[in-house]
């Protein structure tokens, strides 16, 4: 695990600078600078809150993970050695099972801790996991046998027997995630001169999973939420990673006969991954089916679970700081601003509670702790790469993301020596901290992490002591500390020009409106195309009041298209449209358009 000194540890930050010149700020009576100082004070207070939360929650989260692993875990309820229970909850919902996906993600985190030296006591537990998963692979289940599709079975009883009830099956992310975890362990063992154990004990397990991925990746699958049977972005992405890592491991241990098949299908998956992109308003469609909007935590989780610090801001593999991943993040986050009561009154450029997807109704359709942590983790990962590379790049695609932190930003490359870089990275770090602070606000005093917290008042709900929630807390804390996992080979991967979909060109458009409001009112934007919510008032785009009375937002729209739009005032449930006629313009073929309007 590599470790970098996060840029935000240095003392020459924008906030420190503003605090230093505070007397001059007062002298100048510059409202904008005073406002900036106020924001810095708020950011520093929030940072302190997150520091404190990490300090207290880290040992609780680690204990929460270990308590849910058999046989010695305090809440593992008799689970066999190395078996991870999803939660000790047995009613509404009953999660006293072991999921291949959850177990693999949890042990990937523990293996990273062990191989990086963070926790050298985990070796026996990891070996128990290897044994348990080897046993589970061989269990005949409703999806089949080990050679007839059974590796796609999503969950098992905690005594390593088949769960035979009705369920969404198959789920094809499990074998990929399990192989990724074990390959990470195998690579460390090889470096530690234990190649024999890898060849004799690990490779047979890993090869079964990789062969399943190679032969079944282009078949439909239930998504990681176990609801939609189609192709899923998260599943495709982790399958691609697994085959890349598997090919490299096979070469390292002299099993090169399998590499051609793995590499061929990895290339095919990477090509297919490009087709999930929705260019306007700029997000990855989570699933090819399901009939939903496609905005989904699935895609944010993808970005953090395929993160490779050596790949920089590569968009082909959806790295956290790539322009498409940042655009996707903004669209995903914004989709939750108006649907949860606990997000009421939060400005459009600030962190909010997020859940699986905006249409969710499971257990009430609430925010999830792991979703809030995932947003922060993607942003911390991005900050690590920018710090490592000494610059960041704003493109037309990522422009709406960056514009929410600096309304004067333009596309270009910004060196770490420039004020713009400092402004952006300071604001983005504060934005990331806001999502951790949101989860912290609704974490109970004992530090227990449930699956969800209610949309109305933040009370923990659904399954208590969710192992995945605890693991996600530990990974986001690690990212905030500047730590990264070992590279998996994402750097420099290319796709054939034939993989590029025939997307209609898009352009970023900034909407500014001068509008005076009263406390409790917000300005929204809606219009005639899908990216402007097709005249919807319930899904209209919340605009930022950071430069009040100017309300602003940036949206990626189809190029060379006639657009009609209007602003609306929402005051609780009361909606006021601006007067007729509709505002109208035609987007250009390229470049950024800024529209400066006055409420009428």
N, C-alpha and C positions, 0 to 999 in steps of 0.2 A: 504494500500500500504506500503510494507516494504521498508526501506531505509538502504543502506549499504554505508560505506565510501569507495569509489573506491580506489583500491591499488595505482592508479597513482597519488593520492593526496599526498602521502608520499614523503618526501624529500630525501630519501636514494635510489633513482632510479639509474639505470645504467647511464643515461645521467648526473645526478648530480655528480656521482662518476667520470666519465670521465672528466667533466669540472674541478673538483677539482685537478685531477692529470695532467692537460694539460701541465704544465711546464715539467714534467717528460716525457710526450709523445714526446714533441719536442726534449728533450735530447736523448731519445731512438731512435728517427727517425723511429719509427715503422709505416710503411705505413698503416697497418691494423688498428691500434689504431687511427691514425689521420683520417682515413676514417670513423671509428666509431664515432669519435667526430663530423665530418661533418654531418653524418646522424642524430646525436642527435640534432645538431643545426637546421637542417631542420625540424626535428620532433617537436622541441619546437616552431619554427615559425609557423608550421602548426597547432599545438595545440592552439596557440594564435589566429590564424585565425578562428578556429572553435569556440573557446570561444566567440569571437566577433560576429560571425554569429549567434550563439545561443542567445546571448543577444539581438540582433536587430530583429532576425527573430521570436523568440518565441511569442512576443505580436502580431506581424503581422499575424502569422499562427493562433493564437487563434481568432483574429478578423476575419480572413478569414473563419474559420469554422462557427462562429456565424452569419456572414453575409449571409450564405447560408442556414439558418434554418428559416422556417416560424413560425409566421407571421411577426415578427419584424426585421428579418435580412435584412440589407441594399440591398442585391443582391438576395433575396429569391423570387422575382418576383411574389408575391402573393401566395406563397405556404401556405397551411393550417398549423395551429399550430403544431409544432413538426415534420413537414415534412422536410427532408433534400434534397435539390436539389444537384445533382451531380456536376453541374457547371451552371453558368448563360449563358453559350454559347448556342446559338440557331442555328448556322449554322456552318457546317464543323468543328466539329461535333455538332449536336443538343443533348445536354446533359441536357436540362431543364425537367428532369424527376426525380423521386425518385426511387432508387434501394434499395431493401431490404438489400443486402450485404453491400453496401457503408454506408447506414444509420446506420446499426447495428455496423459496425466497428467504425464509427465516435462516436456514442453514447456510445460504450464500453469505448472509450478513455475519454469522458466527465464524464461518471459514475465513472471511476477510479479516475479522478480528484476530483469529489465531495466527494466520500466515503473516500478518503485519506486526505481530508481537504485542498487540494491544491486550490480549488475554491468552496466555500460554497454558491455561488450565483446561482448554476445551478439547484436547486431542481425543480422549476416551469417548466423549459425547459425539464427536464427529464420526468416529469409527462405528459407534452404535447406529448413527444415521445411515451410514453406508450399508451396514448389515440389514437394517430394517427395510430400506428401499430395494435392496436386492431380493429380499423375501417378497415384498409387495409386487415387484415386477412379475413374479411367477404365479401370482394368484389368479386363477380363472374367475372371471367376473362378467357382468352383463354385456360389456363391450367386447369380450372374447378372451382368448388365451394370449400368452406372451407372444405368440407368432401369428395370431389372427385378429389383432386390433385391441387386445386387452390393455396395452400400454396407454391408450387414450382414456381409460377409466379415471374419473376425477377424484373420487374419494373412497375411503375404505374405513372399516371399523378399526378401533384403536388397538385391537388384538391381531391386526394384520389379516383379517378375513374380509371377504367381499361384502360390500353393501349392495343389496339386491333390490332396493326399493326404486320407485320411479325417480328419474333425475335427468338433467340436461347432459346428455352424453352423445358423442365423445367430447372431451376438452383437450385439444392437442397442444396446449402450451406446457402442460406438465412435464412430458419427457424432455422438452427443450430446456426448461428451467432446471430440472434435476441434473441434466448433463452439464449445464453451465456451472452449477455449484461444484459438482465432482471434478470437472476439469480444472477449476481454480485450485482445488486441493491437490489434484494430480501434478499440476505444474510446480507447486511448492515442493511436493515430495521429490520430484525429479531433481530440482535444484538442491535438495537436501540429500542427494545420492540414495534415494530409495526407489529407483526405477522398477525394481523387481516387483514390489508390492503394487505399483501402478499397473504393470503389465498383467500380473496374475490375478489381482483382486478388483481393481477399479475398471480397467479397460473393458472387461466383459459386460459390466453393467452399463457403462457409458455407450458402448457400441450398440447395444440393443436400443437405447433411446435415440441415438443418432440415426440408425437405420430406419426407425419408425418415422422420424422427422423427414428424412430424405424421401421416403416412399409415400408419405401422406400429407405433406405440407399444403398441397393444392386441393385437398378435400375440405369440405365445410367443417366447421367446428363451433361449438358453443363458446361464447366469449368468456372473459375472465369473471364476468358477473353471472354467468351461467343462465343467461336469458335469451340471447339471440343466436340462432344457428345460421351462420353465414361465413364469410371470411372476416377475420378480425385483425386490426392493425397491430395490436399488442402481440398477439400470437405469431403473426408473420414475422415481426421484428425479432422476437426472441428465438424463433426457429432459425432465422438467418444467422444470428450471433452464434447459436449452438453449433451449426455446421462449420462456420469459420474456425471456431476454437477447436472443434473436433478434428478438423483436417490438420491443423497445426500440431495437435497432440499426437495424432496418428503418425505423422512424419517423425516426430521426436522419438517415438518408441519403436520405430521400425515397422509400422503397420501401414505403409504407404499404398497398399493395394486398394484401400477404401477412399483415398483422398480425391480421386478423380470424380467419383459420384457425389461426394460431399461438396466439392467445389462447384460442380456443374449446377447442382440444385441451389446452392447458396447464391450463385449468380442469378438464377431464375427468380428466387425469392426477392433479392434486392431490386430486380427489375419490377416485380409485381408491387413492391412497397411504394414505388413512386405513384402508382395509380390511386392511392388513397387521398391524395392532395386535392383539396377544394380551393381553387385560387381566389374566389370571392365569396366571403370576406377574408379567406386565408386561414384555413384550418385543416387538420387531418380528419377525415371521416373515420370514426372509430370502427364501424362495421359496414359491410356492404349490404346488409339486410337489416330488418328490425323496424323500419318505418319511423325512426326518430330523427332528430336534427343532426345527429352525428357528433355533436359536441359532448365530450366524454373524458373522464379522468383516465380512461384507458390510454389515451394518447400522451398525457403527461407522465404517467407511470412508464410508458414505453421509453420516453426520453431519458429518464434517470436509470433505467435498467439496461440501456444500450450505451450508456456514457463511457467514453474512452478518452481520457485526457490527452492522449497522443493524437487524436483525430481532429483536434481543434474545433472549429465551428462548422464542420462538414454537414451539409444539408442532406446528402444522399443517404447517410445513416442516421439522420434525425438527431444530431448531437444537441445538447441543451442550449448552446449559444448560437445555433444556426438560425438564419433568418426565418425559416419556416417553423421551427420549433418555438421561437419567441412569438411569432404571429399567432400560432396555434394556442399558445398559453393565454394570450390576451383574450382571444375569442372565447376560450373555455371559461376563464375566470369571469368575464363580463356576463356570461349566460346565467350566473347565479346572483347577480347584484340585486335583483328585484323579487326573487321567489322565496327568500327566507326572511322571516320577521327579524331575526337577529342581525340582518344586514341593513336594516332600515336606518337611514341617515348617514350612511358611510359614503364619503365622496368617491367619485368615479376613478380617481387615481390612487385609491388606498386599498389595502387588503380586505378581503371579505371571506366568510365561511364558504367552502365549496364542498360539493358532493360528487356522486358518481356521474350523473347527467341530469339536466334540468327537468326532464319528464319523469324522473324516478318517483315511484310510489311505495317501494318496499319499506316496510316498517314505518310508513309515514313519509318517506322520501326526504331524508334529512342530510345534513352535512356529515361527512366521514372524517375522522381524525387523519387517516392515512392519505386522504385526498388533499387536505390542507397542508400536511407535511410534504407531500410530493411536489406541490407548486413551489414551496420554499426551496426544496432540494434542487429542483431544476435551476432555479435562479442562483443558488450558491455554487452549483457546478459551473454555470456560465461565468460567474465572477472569478472562479479559479482559473479558467482558461484565459479570460481576458488579462488577468494579472500575469499569468505565465507568458503570454504572447506579447504583452506590453502595448496592446491596442485593442480597439473594438471597431467593428464595421457596421454601419447603418445602411441598409439597402431599401429599395422601394417596398420590398415585402415586409421587412421588419420595422419600417417607419412608423406605423400606427402604435406599435409597442413602445418605441423610444419616445414618441411624441407626447405620451402621457406624463413623462418625467421632465421634458424640456420642450416647450411649445415652439421654440425657435430652431429646433434641430433640423438639419438637412442631411440627406444621404452623403456618406463619405466615410473615410477611415480616420479615427481619432486616436492619436498616440496617448499613452498614459501620462505624458508630460503636459497635455493640454488641459485647460480648465473644463472643457466640455466632457472629457473622459471622467474627470473627478466628479462633476455634477451628476452625470448619468450613473456612474457606479455607486456613488453614495446614495442616490435615490433608490436604485434598484436593490441595494443591500437592505435599506430600510423597508422597502416593499416586501422583500423576502421575509424579513423579521416579523412583519405584520401578520403573515400567515401562521408562523409559529406562535406569535402572541395570541392570535385568535384561538388556536387549539389550547393554549395554556389557560386562557380565560375560562374555558369550559371543561378544564380538567379538574376533577374533584380533589379535595384536600389530601386524600390518601394517594394521589397520583395514578390511580387505576384508569386504564384506557379501554373504553368500550369500543364497539364498532362505530357508533354514530353518536351525535349529540343533536337534540331536537331543534328543528328549524324555528320554533317559536321562542324558546327561552334558553336553549343550550344545555338542557339537562341530559346527562349521558343516557343512552338508550340502546335497545337491541342487545346483542350479545356482549356481556361484560368480559373484561380481561381478554380481549381479542389479541392473539399472539401476533398477528400481522400488524396491528396498531402499535404494539410495543416495538416490533422490529423496525417499523417505519420511523418511529421517533429516534431510534438509535442511528439510523442511516442519515437522517436529516441533521442531527447534531454533529455527526462526523463530517458531513459536507460543510457545515458552517465553520468547523474548525480548520477547513482547508485540506482535508484528507481525501485521497482518491484511491480507487482499487486498481489492480494491475490492468494493463492494456489487454484488449482482446483481439487486436488486429484490424480495427476499423479504419485506421489511417490509410489514405490513398486509394480506397476502393472506388471503382468507376462503374458506371452503367452504360450499356450500349445506347447510342442515339435512338435506337428503335424502342427503347423503354420509355422515352419521353412521350407523355400523352399530349394530344393535340388540344392544349388548353387555350381558351380565349384569353387574350392579353388583359391585364388589369393595371390600374393606376391607383395610387393613394390620393385621397381627397380629405382635406382638413375643413371641417365645418365650424365656423365661429359665429356666435350670435350674441349681440348685446341685449341682455334681458334683465330687468330688475324684478327680483322676487322677494317674497317674505319668508320668514322662518318656516321650514317644513315643506316648502315647494322646491321642486327640481325641474330642470329642463331636459326634455328627451327629443330624440330625432327619429323620424320614421319616413319611409318613402316607397317608391314604386318598384324597387328591385329587392331580391332576396337578402342582399347584404344590408339593406335598410329596413328589413323585417316586413316587407310587403304591406305597408300601411298598418301594421299591427300596433295597437296601443299597449297591449299587455307585454309584448316583447320588445318594445321600442328601446333605442339605445340611450342609456343614461350618459349625459354630458358632464364634463368636469367643470367645476366652479373654481378651480385653483386660481384663475385670473379674473375673478368676479369684478364687474358685472359681465365679463365675457365668459360665455360657456363654450366649451370646445370639445371636439372629439375628432379622431381620424379614422377613416374607414377605407378599406380596399374595395374598389368598385370595378365593374367591367369597363374596359377602355372603349372609346368611341361609341358611347351609348347615351341616349337621351334619358335624363334622370329627372323625376319630380320628387319633391320632398317638402316636409313641413316640420316645424318645431311644435312641441306641445308642453304645457305645464301640467305636472301631476302634483296634486295636493291631497295626500291620502288616496282616496278612491275617486276624487274629482279630477276630471280631465278637461283642460281648456286648450283648444286648437288656436293657433294664430290665424288671423283673418285670411280669406281668399284673396287672390288666386294662389295656387300652389307655386312654390319656388321651382324654377326649372333651369337646367343647364345641360350641356353635352360634355361628357368627359373627353379629355384629349387622348391621343394615341400613346402618349408617354409623358413622364414627368409628374410633378406634384401640383395639384390644384388647391388653392386656398380660397374658400368662400367666406366673405365677411358680411354678415347679415345683421339686421336690427329687428327685434321682435315687433310684430305689427298685429 
